[in-house]
C-alpha cells in the first residue's frame, strides 16, 4: 500500500521538531508528547525511552525500575508512595465510572516495555490502561485461551534486559512497567477470564475443576457429571507410561493420591509438565498428554455463549472437522436447540462452578450446589497476580454470561457470579478496597445474550462500569442515538455505568469496517469531553484508516489476538499502524486543549442541555461542565452526513454568561476572531458541519 503524502510530511516534520516536543514533555510544559505518532514511539530504542522518563521523573524513575521495586514478591506497600496505586485513597471502584481508558493488545506492540513508550502519546485524561490477557496462550495463540498461569514470555524485551540486567524475566519487566505507569498517574487493569484453553495446564492438573465429555466420531458418548474421574485415571496412566517430567521426581502410588490435597498444584505441574521456566518442555509434555487423552476420546466441554448455553451436539458439517498442527482430528460442537446468540467456543473450556442435575443427563446445572473449591482456586490465582504486579482493576471477560433460566434471583447468593467473587476476594484478601470491576457486556435486551436483564445482572455482580456496544453502531444512526441516550440514563439511575466506547480490539476487524468509515473524530470528541460517562478506546483507533474495502489482515489489531498462519484470520508479520495523520492531529488538537482544563471538568458536575434524541429527530447534542457556573459548553452534531442548522442553546443553562467564544472545532476551519455576546433567552449556533464537535468558553 502506498504511503500517503500527509504521513510522509508528518514524519519529516517530526524529524525537524521532535526533540522540541519531547523537551516540552520533559520539562512538564505538556503532559504528553504532542505530535508523536504511536508507530514512532514504540520504535524508540530502550535508551531513548529511559532518557525521556529520567528527564521528566528524575530519581523517581530509578526507584521505579530498581531491583527491589521490580521483584514481584516485594510488597507494593513497602515502596515509596508515588509507586502505589493512583486511586489508593478511593474506598471502592467508583473511580471507574468516569475514567477514560485505553485498551492495549501487547502483541501489537511486541512487548510490555513498549507500553511505556506508547503512553507518551496519550493525554493525561486517558488515565487508565487495560491490558489484554498477559498469560501463556493456547490453541492458535489465542490470548483469551490461557494455557497456564505463567506470564507470556512473548512479551519479554531483550533490549531492556541488556540495558538493565536485573530486568531479566518477563515478570520483572511487567512489574517495572506497572510501576512506571503508576508513577505517571495511570491505573492499570488485567483481564479476569472465566475459562482457559481447552487443554490448559489448569485443566490437566485439575480435571475436577472442569466439565468433560467423551466423543467417538460424530457422537458424544458420555458427558456424565463425574467424568473427570475417568480423565484423572487416564492422566495418571500417562504418567505411569511416560514417567514424571523430571528425573528426580517421584510418582505417587495412585490417581487418587496424585489428585488429592497432598499433591498441591506446584507438585502436579512439575510431575506433569516440568519446571515453570522451561516453556518448551512444558509445551511438549502437554501436547503428548493431549494426544493420549484424544486417543481415549476425552476432551473438556467447550465454553458457550448465549441462551440456552447448554445441550451440545457434534457438528457434522465438513467445515466443522479440523486437523491441528499435531495431526489430531477435532470436531466443532453446536447447541442442540440454538437461539439467536448461541455460540460454542471449541478452543475454550469454562470452569465447572456448580454441580449438575441428574448426573448431567440433560445438561442442566444445579445452581443450588456450587463447587467452592473451584471458586477458591480461580480467586487465589487472580489475587496472586494482583498482589505481585499491582493491578488496579479487572476487566471481566464475558461478563454478560448469566445461565440461570429464571434470570437474576431475588436474593443474590454468595456463589452467584465468578467475576464478582474474584473482585470481592481481591479487595478483601489483598486489602485493596479501590480495586474495581470493568465488565465486558453489551447491554443487550433481556434474554438475548444472557438470561434475564443484563443491567440487573451487572448490578448483582457488583460491576462498577461496563463496556456497552456503541462501538458496534454507526455514529448518528437511530440505533446509536437511542443507545447513547439509554446509556446516559443508566449512568444516572443505576449502580453500573456504561462506557462511551470508541473502538475495542474485538471491533478492529475487517467485518466491522463500516462502523469506522465516518464519525471517528466525533467518537473521540464525545468520549474525551463527556464527563458523565467513562470512555474506552483501543490502541490504534487514533491512526485508523477508513477502510472502504478490507485492508490486509496485519492492519487489524483484533487479528493479533490470535496467531493464525492459515485461513481468513491469518497474519504474517507485525501489526501495521494506520497512516491517518489527519485524524491523529485532530485528536492532538483536542487533547492539547483538554490537558489544560480537564481536571476542573472531571472533578465537577456536568449537565445535559440537549441530550441524545431517542426519537432520532434532532441530531445536535450539548452539555456543560463545572456546574453551577459552567465555563465550557460542548456541542456536537451526530449526523455525519448533513449539517445541523440553527442549534439553539437555552441561555438559562449558561448561568448568566455574558459572552461565549468558540475555542475548538473538530472541523478544519478557522475559529472566530472574538467572543460574541449572549442576548435574549437563547444562544443560537447558525450551522454545524456534519459530524462536527465544538467547545465554547463562557465568560461573565
C-alpha positions as CSV (number, residue, x, y, z in Angstrom):
1,X,0.0,0.0,0.0
2,X,1.3,3.5,-0.9
3,X,2.3,5.7,2.0
4,X,0.1,8.9,2.0
5,X,2.0,12.2,1.3
6,X,0.5,13.6,4.5
7,X,2.1,10.9,6.6
8,X,5.5,11.4,4.9
9,X,5.2,15.2,5.6
10,X,4.3,14.5,9.2
11,X,7.4,12.3,9.7
12,X,9.6,14.9,8.1
13,X,8.1,17.5,10.5
14,X,8.8,15.2,13.4
15,X,12.4,14.7,12.3
16,X,12.8,18.5,12.5
17,X,10.8,19.3,15.6
18,X,10.5,16.1,17.6
19,X,13.3,17.0,20.0
20,X,11.5,20.2,20.9
21,X,8.2,18.3,21.5
22,X,10.0,15.8,23.7
23,X,11.6,18.7,25.6
24,X,8.1,20.1,26.3
25,X,7.1,16.9,27.9
26,X,10.4,16.5,29.9
27,X,10.1,20.0,31.4
28,X,6.4,19.4,32.2
29,X,5.2,22.1,29.8
30,X,2.9,19.4,28.3
31,X,1.7,16.2,29.9
32,X,2.1,14.1,26.8
33,X,4.4,14.4,23.8
34,X,2.4,16.3,21.1
35,X,2.6,15.1,17.5
36,X,4.4,11.9,18.4
37,X,2.9,9.1,16.4
38,X,2.4,5.8,18.2
39,X,4.3,4.0,15.5
40,X,7.3,6.3,16.1
41,X,7.0,6.0,19.9
42,X,7.0,2.2,20.1
43,X,10.1,2.2,17.8
44,X,12.1,4.2,20.3
45,X,15.3,2.5,21.4
46,X,15.1,1.5,25.1
47,X,17.8,4.1,25.8
48,X,15.6,6.8,24.4
49,X,12.5,5.9,26.4
50,X,14.6,5.7,29.6
51,X,16.2,9.0,28.9
52,X,12.8,10.7,28.4
53,X,11.5,9.2,31.6
54,X,14.6,10.2,33.6
55,X,14.5,13.7,32.3
56,X,10.8,14.1,33.4
57,X,10.8,12.0,36.6
58,X,14.4,12.1,37.8
59,X,15.3,9.8,40.7
60,X,11.7,8.5,41.0
61,X,12.2,6.7,37.7
62,X,15.3,4.9,39.1
63,X,13.4,3.8,42.1
64,X,10.5,2.5,40.0
65,X,12.8,0.3,37.9
66,X,15.2,-0.7,40.8
67,X,16.0,-4.3,41.5
68,X,13.9,-4.3,44.7
69,X,10.9,-2.4,43.3
70,X,10.6,-4.7,40.3
71,X,10.8,-8.0,42.2
72,X,7.2,-9.4,42.1
73,X,7.5,-10.5,45.7
74,X,8.3,-7.1,47.0
75,X,5.2,-5.8,48.7
76,X,4.0,-2.7,46.9
77,X,3.0,-1.0,50.1
78,X,6.7,-1.1,51.1
79,X,7.6,1.1,48.2
80,X,7.6,4.9,48.0
81,X,4.1,6.4,47.9
82,X,4.5,7.5,44.3
83,X,4.6,3.9,43.1
84,X,1.3,3.0,44.8
85,X,-2.0,2.9,43.0
86,X,-3.1,6.4,41.9
87,X,-6.6,5.6,43.3
88,X,-5.3,4.1,46.6
89,X,-7.4,6.7,48.6
90,X,-10.7,5.8,46.9
91,X,-12.8,3.5,49.1
92,X,-14.2,1.4,46.2
93,X,-14.2,1.0,42.4
94,X,-16.4,4.1,41.8
95,X,-13.5,5.9,40.0
96,X,-14.1,3.6,37.1
97,X,-17.4,5.3,36.5
98,X,-15.7,8.4,35.0
99,X,-12.3,7.2,33.8
100,X,-11.0,7.4,30.2
101,X,-9.4,4.1,29.4
102,X,-7.2,2.8,26.6
103,X,-7.1,-1.0,25.8
104,X,-3.7,-2.5,24.7
105,X,-3.2,-5.8,23.0
106,X,0.5,-6.1,23.9
107,X,1.1,-8.4,20.9
108,X,0.6,-5.4,18.5
109,X,3.5,-3.5,20.1
110,X,5.7,-6.6,20.7
111,X,6.5,-6.4,24.4
112,X,5.5,-4.9,27.8
113,X,8.2,-2.2,27.7
114,X,6.7,-0.6,24.6
115,X,3.5,0.2,26.6
116,X,5.5,2.9,28.3
117,X,6.6,4.5,25.0
118,X,3.1,4.3,23.7
119,X,1.7,6.2,26.7
120,X,3.9,9.1,25.8
121,X,1.3,9.7,23.1
122,X,-1.7,9.7,25.4
123,X,-3.1,12.8,27.1
124,X,-3.4,12.8,30.9
125,X,-7.2,12.5,30.8
126,X,-6.7,9.0,29.3
127,X,-5.5,7.9,32.7
128,X,-6.2,4.2,32.7
129,X,-4.7,1.3,30.8
130,X,-6.4,-2.1,30.2
131,X,-4.0,-4.9,29.2
132,X,-5.5,-7.7,27.1
133,X,-4.6,-11.1,28.6
134,X,-0.9,-11.4,29.6
135,X,-0.7,-15.2,30.2
136,X,0.7,-18.0,28.0
137,X,-1.8,-18.7,25.2
138,X,-3.1,-22.0,23.9
139,X,-4.7,-23.1,20.7
140,X,-3.8,-20.8,17.7
141,X,-2.1,-18.5,20.2
142,X,-5.4,-17.0,21.4
143,X,-4.7,-14.6,24.2
144,X,-8.1,-15.4,25.7
145,X,-7.3,-19.1,25.8
146,X,-4.9,-19.2,28.8
147,X,-2.8,-22.4,28.7
148,X,-1.1,-21.7,32.1
149,X,-0.7,-19.1,34.8
150,X,2.7,-18.2,33.5
151,X,3.2,-14.7,32.1
152,X,3.6,-14.8,28.3
153,X,7.3,-14.8,27.5
154,X,6.4,-13.4,24.1
155,X,6.2,-10.0,25.8
156,X,9.8,-10.0,27.1
157,X,12.1,-7.3,25.8
158,X,15.6,-8.4,25.2
159,X,16.9,-4.9,24.7
160,X,15.6,-3.8,28.1
161,X,17.3,-6.7,29.8
162,X,20.6,-5.7,28.1
163,X,20.2,-2.1,29.5
164,X,19.0,-3.2,32.9
165,X,20.3,-6.7,33.6
166,X,18.2,-7.2,36.7
167,X,15.0,-7.0,34.5
168,X,15.9,-10.4,33.2
169,X,12.4,-12.0,33.4
170,X,9.1,-11.1,31.8
171,X,7.6,-10.9,35.3
172,X,10.2,-8.3,36.4
173,X,9.6,-6.3,33.2
174,X,5.8,-6.3,33.8
175,X,6.3,-5.1,37.3
176,X,8.6,-2.4,36.1
177,X,6.1,-1.2,33.5
178,X,3.2,-1.1,36.1
179,X,5.5,0.8,38.5
180,X,6.2,3.4,35.8
181,X,2.5,3.7,34.8
182,X,1.7,4.3,38.5
183,X,4.5,6.9,38.6
184,X,2.8,8.7,35.7
185,X,-0.6,8.7,37.4
186,X,-2.2,5.9,35.4
187,X,-4.1,2.9,36.7
188,X,-3.7,-0.5,35.1
189,X,-6.1,-3.3,34.7
190,X,-5.9,-7.0,33.9
191,X,-8.3,-9.4,32.3
192,X,-10.1,-11.9,34.5
193,X,-11.2,-14.8,32.3
194,X,-13.7,-17.4,33.5
195,X,-12.3,-20.1,31.1
196,X,-9.0,-21.4,29.9
197,X,-7.6,-23.1,26.8
198,X,-9.4,-26.4,26.3
199,X,-6.4,-28.4,27.3
200,X,-4.7,-25.9,29.6
201,X,-2.2,-26.8,32.4
202,X,-5.0,-25.9,34.8
203,X,-7.4,-28.3,33.2
204,X,-4.9,-31.2,33.1
205,X,-3.7,-30.6,36.6
206,X,-7.2,-30.2,37.9
207,X,-9.6,-32.1,35.7
208,X,-12.1,-31.9,38.6
209,X,-12.4,-28.1,38.1
210,X,-13.8,-28.6,34.5
211,X,-16.6,-30.4,32.7
212,X,-15.6,-33.3,30.4
213,X,-17.1,-35.3,27.6
214,X,-16.1,-38.3,25.6
215,X,-16.6,-38.2,21.9
216,X,-16.5,-41.1,19.4
217,X,-16.6,-39.9,15.8
218,X,-19.7,-37.7,15.4
219,X,-21.3,-38.7,18.7
220,X,-20.9,-37.6,22.4
221,X,-20.9,-41.0,24.1
222,X,-20.5,-39.8,27.7
223,X,-20.9,-36.5,29.5
224,X,-21.9,-37.6,33.0
225,X,-21.2,-35.3,35.9
226,X,-18.1,-37.1,37.3
227,X,-16.4,-38.0,34.1
228,X,-13.4,-36.1,35.3
229,X,-12.6,-39.2,37.5
230,X,-12.0,-41.2,34.3
231,X,-9.9,-38.4,33.0
232,X,-7.8,-38.4,36.2
233,X,-7.2,-42.1,35.7
234,X,-6.1,-41.5,32.1
235,X,-3.7,-38.8,33.2
236,X,-2.2,-41.0,35.8
237,X,-1.9,-43.8,33.3
238,X,0.0,-41.3,31.1
239,X,2.4,-40.6,34.0
240,X,2.9,-44.3,34.6
241,X,3.7,-44.9,31.0
242,X,5.9,-41.8,30.3
243,X,7.3,-41.1,33.7
244,X,7.5,-37.8,35.5
245,X,8.6,-34.7,33.7
246,X,11.8,-34.5,35.8
247,X,14.1,-37.4,36.5
248,X,14.4,-36.5,40.2
249,X,10.6,-36.5,40.7
250,X,8.8,-39.5,42.3
251,X,5.3,-40.6,41.1
252,X,2.6,-41.1,43.7
253,X,1.1,-44.5,44.1
254,X,-2.4,-43.8,42.6
255,X,-4.5,-41.4,40.7
256,X,-6.5,-40.7,43.9
257,X,-3.3,-39.8,45.7
258,X,-2.0,-37.6,42.8
259,X,-5.2,-35.6,42.6
260,X,-5.6,-35.2,46.4
261,X,-4.8,-32.2,48.5
262,X,-1.5,-33.9,49.5
263,X,-0.3,-33.0,45.9
264,X,-0.7,-29.3,45.6
265,X,-0.7,-27.6,42.2
266,X,3.0,-26.9,42.1
267,X,3.7,-30.6,42.6
268,X,1.2,-31.7,40.0
269,X,2.5,-29.3,37.4
270,X,6.1,-30.3,37.9
271,X,5.3,-34.0,37.6
272,X,3.1,-33.5,34.5
273,X,5.0,-30.8,32.6
274,X,8.3,-29.9,34.2
275,X,9.8,-26.7,35.6
276,X,7.9,-23.3,35.1
277,X,11.0,-21.8,33.5
278,X,11.2,-24.4,30.8
279,X,8.3,-23.5,28.5
280,X,9.2,-25.7,25.6
281,X,9.4,-28.8,27.7
282,X,6.1,-27.9,29.3
283,X,4.5,-27.4,25.9
284,X,5.8,-30.8,24.5
285,X,4.7,-32.7,27.6
286,X,1.3,-31.0,27.3
287,X,1.0,-32.0,23.6
288,X,1.9,-35.6,24.5
289,X,-0.8,-35.7,27.2
290,X,-3.4,-34.2,24.8
291,X,-2.6,-36.9,22.3
292,X,-3.1,-39.5,25.0
293,X,-6.5,-38.1,26.0
294,X,-7.5,-37.6,22.4
295,X,-6.9,-41.3,21.7
296,X,-9.2,-42.2,24.5
297,X,-11.8,-39.7,23.3
298,X,-11.8,-37.3,26.2
299,X,-12.0,-33.5,25.9
300,X,-13.3,-30.7,28.0
301,X,-16.8,-29.4,27.4
302,X,-16.3,-26.2,25.3
303,X,-17.4,-22.8,26.6
304,X,-20.6,-21.4,25.2
305,X,-22.3,-18.0,24.9
306,X,-26.0,-17.1,24.8
307,X,-29.1,-18.9,25.8
308,X,-29.7,-21.8,26.2
309,X,-26.0,-22.2,26.8
310,X,-26.4,-26.0,27.4
311,X,-27.1,-29.1,25.4
312,X,-24.3,-30.0,22.9
313,X,-24.1,-32.0,19.7
314,X,-21.2,-32.7,17.5
315,X,-21.3,-30.5,14.4
316,X,-21.5,-33.0,11.5
317,X,-20.7,-30.4,8.7
318,X,-17.5,-30.9,6.7
319,X,-16.3,-27.4,7.8
320,X,-16.5,-28.5,11.4
321,X,-13.7,-31.0,11.0
322,X,-10.3,-29.6,12.0
323,X,-6.8,-31.2,11.8
324,X,-4.4,-29.4,14.1
325,X,-0.7,-29.0,13.7
326,X,-0.1,-32.2,15.6
327,X,-2.2,-34.2,13.2
328,X,-5.1,-34.6,15.6
329,X,-8.7,-34.5,14.3
330,X,-11.1,-32.3,16.2
331,X,-14.8,-31.5,15.7
332,X,-16.7,-28.3,16.4
333,X,-19.8,-28.6,18.5
334,X,-23.2,-26.9,18.3
335,X,-26.0,-26.1,20.6
336,X,-28.8,-28.7,20.1
337,X,-31.6,-26.0,20.3
338,X,-29.9,-22.8,19.5
339,X,-31.2,-19.2,19.8
340,X,-30.0,-16.1,18.1
341,X,-26.8,-15.6,20.1
342,X,-25.9,-19.2,20.8
343,X,-22.2,-19.7,20.3
344,X,-19.8,-22.6,21.1
345,X,-16.1,-21.8,21.5
346,X,-14.4,-25.0,20.8
347,X,-10.9,-23.9,21.8
348,X,-12.0,-22.8,25.3
349,X,-13.1,-24.7,28.5
350,X,-15.1,-23.0,31.2
351,X,-14.6,-23.7,34.9
352,X,-17.2,-26.0,36.4
353,X,-18.6,-23.8,39.1
354,X,-21.8,-25.8,40.0
355,X,-22.8,-29.4,40.2
356,X,-25.2,-30.9,37.6
357,X,-28.7,-32.1,37.9
358,X,-29.4,-35.8,37.4
359,X,-25.8,-36.7,36.6
360,X,-25.9,-34.1,33.8
361,X,-28.3,-36.3,31.8
362,X,-30.0,-33.2,30.3
363,X,-27.1,-30.8,30.6
364,X,-28.8,-28.9,33.4
365,X,-26.9,-27.0,36.1
366,X,-27.8,-27.2,39.8
367,X,-27.2,-23.6,40.9
368,X,-28.1,-24.5,44.5
369,X,-24.9,-26.6,44.7
370,X,-21.8,-24.5,44.0
371,X,-18.4,-26.1,44.0
372,X,-16.4,-23.8,46.4
373,X,-13.0,-25.4,45.7
374,X,-13.2,-24.2,42.1
375,X,-14.2,-20.7,43.0
376,X,-11.4,-20.5,45.6
377,X,-8.8,-21.8,43.0
378,X,-9.6,-19.1,40.5
379,X,-9.8,-16.4,43.1
380,X,-6.4,-17.3,44.7
381,X,-4.6,-17.2,41.3
382,X,-6.0,-13.8,40.2
383,X,-5.4,-12.4,43.7
384,X,-1.8,-13.5,43.4
385,X,-1.4,-11.7,40.1
386,X,-2.9,-8.5,41.5
387,X,-0.6,-8.7,44.6
388,X,2.6,-9.4,42.6
389,X,2.1,-6.8,39.9
390,X,-0.1,-4.1,41.5
391,X,-3.1,-4.1,39.1
392,X,-5.8,-1.5,40.0
393,X,-8.8,-3.1,38.3
394,X,-10.1,-6.1,36.4
395,X,-11.9,-6.4,33.1
396,X,-14.3,-9.2,33.5
397,X,-14.3,-11.2,30.3
398,X,-17.7,-12.5,29.1
399,X,-19.5,-10.7,32.0
400,X,-22.7,-11.0,30.0
401,X,-23.0,-14.7,30.8
402,X,-25.9,-15.4,33.1
403,X,-27.0,-19.0,32.8
404,X,-30.0,-19.1,35.2
405,X,-33.1,-19.5,33.0
406,X,-35.2,-17.7,35.6
407,X,-33.0,-14.7,35.4
408,X,-31.3,-12.9,38.3
409,X,-32.5,-14.3,41.6
410,X,-34.3,-12.1,44.1
411,X,-31.9,-13.0,46.8
412,X,-28.3,-12.9,45.4
413,X,-26.4,-16.0,46.8
414,X,-22.8,-15.9,47.9
415,X,-21.8,-18.0,44.9
416,X,-23.7,-16.1,42.2
417,X,-21.1,-14.8,39.7
418,X,-17.4,-15.8,39.5
419,X,-16.3,-12.3,38.4
420,X,-18.0,-10.7,41.3
421,X,-16.4,-13.3,43.6
422,X,-12.9,-12.6,42.2
423,X,-13.4,-8.8,42.7
424,X,-14.5,-9.2,46.3
425,X,-11.8,-11.7,47.1
426,X,-9.0,-9.5,45.8
427,X,-10.4,-6.4,47.6
428,X,-10.6,-8.3,50.9
429,X,-7.6,-10.6,50.8
430,X,-5.2,-8.1,49.3
431,X,-6.5,-5.1,51.2
432,X,-7.1,-3.1,48.1
433,X,-10.6,-1.6,48.5
434,X,-10.2,0.6,45.4
435,X,-9.9,-2.5,43.2
436,X,-12.6,-2.1,40.5
437,X,-14.5,-4.2,38.1
438,X,-15.0,-3.2,34.4
439,X,-17.4,-5.6,32.8
440,X,-17.4,-6.9,29.2
441,X,-21.1,-6.8,28.4
442,X,-23.0,-5.2,25.6
443,X,-26.3,-4.2,27.3
444,X,-28.4,-6.4,25.0
445,X,-32.2,-6.7,25.6
446,X,-33.3,-9.2,28.3
447,X,-32.9,-12.9,27.4
448,X,-30.8,-12.3,24.3
449,X,-27.2,-12.7,25.2
450,X,-27.9,-13.8,28.8
451,X,-31.0,-14.9,30.7
452,X,-32.8,-12.0,32.4
453,X,-32.0,-8.3,32.4
454,X,-28.3,-7.6,31.8
455,X,-28.2,-4.4,33.9
456,X,-29.7,-6.2,36.8
457,X,-27.1,-9.0,36.4
458,X,-24.3,-6.5,36.3
459,X,-25.6,-4.8,39.5
460,X,-25.9,-8.2,41.2
461,X,-22.3,-8.9,40.1
462,X,-21.0,-5.7,41.7
463,X,-19.7,-4.3,38.4
464,X,-18.6,-0.7,38.5
465,X,-18.7,0.0,34.8
466,X,-19.4,-1.9,31.6
467,X,-18.3,-1.7,28.0
468,X,-21.6,-1.3,26.2
469,X,-21.9,-1.5,22.5
470,X,-21.7,1.9,20.9
471,X,-18.6,0.7,19.1
472,X,-20.9,-1.6,17.1
473,X,-23.1,1.2,15.8
474,X,-22.7,3.7,13.1
475,X,-22.4,7.2,14.5
476,X,-25.5,9.2,14.1
477,X,-27.8,6.3,13.3
478,X,-31.1,5.9,15.1
479,X,-29.6,2.9,16.9
480,X,-26.6,4.9,18.0
481,X,-28.8,7.8,19.2
482,X,-31.2,5.6,21.1
483,X,-28.5,3.6,22.9
484,X,-26.4,6.7,23.7
485,X,-29.4,8.2,25.4
486,X,-30.1,4.9,27.2
487,X,-26.5,4.6,28.5
488,X,-26.7,8.2,29.8
489,X,-30.0,7.4,31.6
490,X,-28.5,4.2,33.0
491,X,-25.5,6.1,34.4
492,X,-27.8,8.4,36.3
493,X,-30.2,5.8,37.7
494,X,-28.4,2.5,38.1
495,X,-25.4,1.2,40.1
496,X,-23.3,0.3,37.0
497,X,-22.2,2.9,34.4
498,X,-21.9,2.2,30.7
499,X,-18.9,3.4,28.7
500,X,-18.9,5.6,25.7
501,X,-16.8,3.1,23.7
502,X,-15.0,4.4,20.6
503,X,-13.5,1.1,19.5
504,X,-12.3,-2.2,21.0
505,X,-9.8,-4.7,19.8
506,X,-12.7,-7.0,19.1
507,X,-14.1,-4.5,16.7
508,X,-10.8,-3.7,14.9
509,X,-11.7,-6.4,12.4
510,X,-12.5,-6.3,8.6
511,X,-16.1,-7.4,9.4
512,X,-16.7,-4.1,11.2
513,X,-15.0,-1.5,9.0
514,X,-18.4,0.0,8.3
515,X,-18.6,1.4,11.8
516,X,-15.5,3.5,11.3
517,X,-15.8,4.9,7.8
518,X,-17.1,8.2,9.2
519,X,-17.5,9.8,12.6
520,X,-14.3,8.9,14.2
521,X,-13.5,12.5,15.1
522,X,-16.9,12.7,16.7
523,X,-16.5,9.4,18.7
524,X,-13.2,10.8,20.1
525,X,-14.7,14.2,20.8
526,X,-17.6,12.8,22.8
527,X,-15.6,10.1,24.5
528,X,-12.9,12.6,25.7
529,X,-15.2,15.5,26.6
530,X,-18.2,13.9,28.2
531,X,-17.6,13.7,32.0
532,X,-20.7,11.8,32.9
533,X,-19.7,8.6,31.1
534,X,-16.4,6.7,31.2
535,X,-14.8,6.1,27.8
536,X,-12.8,3.2,26.2
537,X,-10.5,3.4,23.2
538,X,-8.4,0.6,21.8
539,X,-4.8,1.2,20.7
540,X,-4.8,2.0,17.0
541,X,-8.0,4.0,16.9
542,X,-6.1,7.3,16.8
543,X,-4.5,6.3,13.5
544,X,-7.1,4.1,12.0
545,X,-7.6,4.5,8.2
546,X,-11.2,4.5,6.9
547,X,-11.3,1.2,5.0
548,X,-13.8,1.4,2.2
549,X,-12.8,-2.2,1.5
550,X,-10.9,-4.6,3.7
551,X,-7.2,-3.9,4.3
552,X,-4.6,-6.7,4.7
553,X,-5.1,-8.6,8.0
554,X,-2.0,-7.1,9.5
555,X,-3.8,-3.7,9.7
556,X,-6.4,-5.0,12.3
557,X,-5.5,-5.4,16.0
558,X,-8.2,-8.0,16.5
559,X,-6.4,-10.5,14.3
560,X,-3.4,-10.3,16.6
561,X,-5.5,-11.7,19.5
562,X,-4.7,-15.0,17.7
563,X,-1.6,-16.3,15.8
564,X,-3.3,-17.9,12.8
565,X,-0.9,-18.7,9.9
566,X,-3.6,-20.1,7.6
567,X,-7.1,-19.1,6.6
568,X,-9.0,-15.8,6.7
569,X,-7.7,-14.7,10.1
570,X,-4.0,-15.4,9.2
571,X,-1.4,-12.7,9.9
572,X,2.2,-12.6,8.6
573,X,4.5,-10.1,10.2
574,X,3.9,-7.3,12.7
575,X,0.9,-5.1,13.3
576,X,0.7,-2.3,10.7
577,X,-0.4,1.1,12.1
578,X,-2.8,3.2,10.1
579,X,-1.4,6.3,8.3
580,X,-4.3,8.6,9.1
581,X,-2.3,11.6,10.4
582,X,-5.2,13.9,9.7
583,X,-7.3,12.0,12.3
584,X,-4.3,11.9,14.7
585,X,-3.7,15.6,14.5
586,X,-7.4,16.3,15.0
587,X,-7.1,14.2,18.2
588,X,-3.9,16.0,19.2
589,X,-5.6,19.5,18.9
590,X,-8.4,18.4,21.3
591,X,-6.0,16.7,23.7
592,X,-3.8,19.7,24.0
593,X,-6.8,21.8,24.9
594,X,-8.3,19.3,27.3
595,X,-4.9,18.8,29.1
596,X,-5.3,22.4,30.4
597,X,-8.9,22.2,31.5
598,X,-9.7,18.5,32.1
599,X,-9.0,18.4,35.9
600,X,-11.6,21.1,36.5
601,X,-14.1,19.4,34.2
602,X,-13.6,15.9,35.5
603,X,-14.0,16.9,39.1
604,X,-17.2,18.9,38.6
605,X,-20.8,18.2,37.9
606,X,-21.9,18.1,34.3
607,X,-25.3,18.6,32.8
608,X,-27.1,17.7,29.6
609,X,-28.7,20.7,27.8
610,X,-29.6,18.8,24.6
611,X,-29.3,15.0,25.4
612,X,-29.3,12.4,22.6
613,X,-32.7,12.3,21.0
614,X,-34.1,8.8,21.3
615,X,-36.7,9.6,18.5
616,X,-33.9,10.5,16.1
617,X,-35.5,13.8,15.1
618,X,-32.8,16.1,16.4
619,X,-29.1,15.4,15.7
620,X,-27.5,18.0,17.9
621,X,-26.4,17.3,21.5
622,X,-25.0,19.7,24.1
623,X,-23.8,19.7,27.6
624,X,-22.0,21.9,30.1
625,X,-19.3,21.2,32.7
626,X,-18.4,22.9,36.0
627,X,-21.9,23.3,37.4
628,X,-23.3,25.6,38.9
629,X,-21.3,28.2,37.0
630,X,-20.2,26.4,33.8
631,X,-17.2,27.7,32.0
632,X,-17.4,25.4,29.0
633,X,-20.2,24.4,26.6
634,X,-19.8,21.3,24.4
635,X,-21.9,20.8,21.3
636,X,-21.9,18.1,18.7
637,X,-23.8,17.3,15.5
638,X,-24.3,13.5,15.5
639,X,-25.4,13.5,11.8
640,X,-22.2,12.7,9.9
641,X,-23.9,13.4,6.5
642,X,-25.9,16.6,7.0
643,X,-25.2,19.9,8.6
644,X,-27.3,20.9,11.6
645,X,-28.9,24.3,11.2
646,X,-30.0,26.7,14.0
647,X,-28.8,24.8,17.0
648,X,-30.5,26.5,20.0
649,X,-28.9,26.5,23.5
650,X,-31.3,27.9,26.1
651,X,-29.4,30.7,27.9
652,X,-30.8,29.7,31.3
653,X,-28.4,26.8,31.3
654,X,-25.4,29.1,30.8
655,X,-25.7,30.6,34.3
656,X,-25.8,34.3,33.3
657,X,-22.8,34.1,31.0
658,X,-22.5,37.4,29.0
659,X,-20.2,36.2,26.3
660,X,-19.4,33.0,24.5
661,X,-16.3,32.1,22.4
662,X,-15.8,29.0,20.3
663,X,-12.3,27.7,21.2
664,X,-12.4,24.4,19.4
665,X,-13.9,22.6,16.4
666,X,-13.3,19.1,15.1
667,X,-13.8,20.6,11.6
668,X,-10.7,22.0,9.9
669,X,-11.9,25.6,9.8
670,X,-10.7,28.9,11.3
671,X,-12.1,29.9,14.7
672,X,-14.0,33.2,15.2
673,X,-11.8,36.2,15.9
674,X,-13.6,37.3,19.1
675,X,-16.3,36.2,21.5
676,X,-20.0,37.0,20.9
677,X,-22.5,38.4,23.3
678,X,-25.4,36.4,24.6
679,X,-28.6,38.3,24.5
680,X,-32.2,37.1,24.8
681,X,-33.3,33.7,26.0
682,X,-31.2,31.6,23.7
683,X,-27.8,31.2,22.2
684,X,-28.1,30.2,18.6
685,X,-25.4,28.4,16.5
686,X,-26.3,29.1,12.9
687,X,-24.9,25.9,11.5
688,X,-22.8,22.9,12.5
689,X,-21.0,20.9,9.9
690,X,-21.7,17.1,9.5
691,X,-20.2,15.2,12.4
692,X,-18.7,18.4,14.0
693,X,-17.9,18.9,17.7
694,X,-17.4,22.3,19.2
695,X,-16.2,23.7,22.5
696,X,-17.2,27.2,23.8
697,X,-15.8,29.1,26.7
698,X,-18.2,31.2,28.7
699,X,-17.4,34.4,30.5
700,X,-19.4,36.5,32.9
